Amino acid sequence: MNNEVLLLFGCGLLLMMVGVYMLVLYRNLIRLIIGVEVVAKGVTLVFLAAGLFRQDVAFIQVLIVTFIIVETVLAAVMLALVVGVHRIYGSLDIRHLSKLKG
């Protein structure tokens, strides 16, 4: 069981690193949202590994389901904002958002 926990933990950390790399590297809003989602999936795997390590799977399952619901709502809101930005500016490049006043 320890090997499974370490594998889940390692994969979760790898996904989080890939997601942060995407957040730093790309300037496209869609790719940034994908990066946020990849980080969130990595966090979910780390939660699962922690639950398996503590042998408290029931609590972690509830936490993961709640996290997935919040993540889905966040993704929907981010995509709605991207649609609005694309309608106004005609581009998904974050460098064009420097024109925003507020």
URSULUR-V550522 format. One line per field, one symbol per residue. phi: phi as a letter, one per 20 degrees, with the letter a starting at -180 (. if undefined). burial: I if it has 16 or more other C-alpha atoms within 10 Angstrom, else O. Layout:
phi=???
burial=???
This chain:
phi=.fffffffffffffffffffgfffeedeffffffffffffffffffgffffffelcffffffffffffffffffffffffffffffffdmbdffffefffdr
burial=OOOOIOOIIIIIIOIIIIIIOIIOOOOOIIIIIOIIIIIIIIIIIIIIIIIIIOOOIOOIOOOIOOIOOOIOOOIOOIOOOIIOIOOOOOIIOOOOOOOOOO
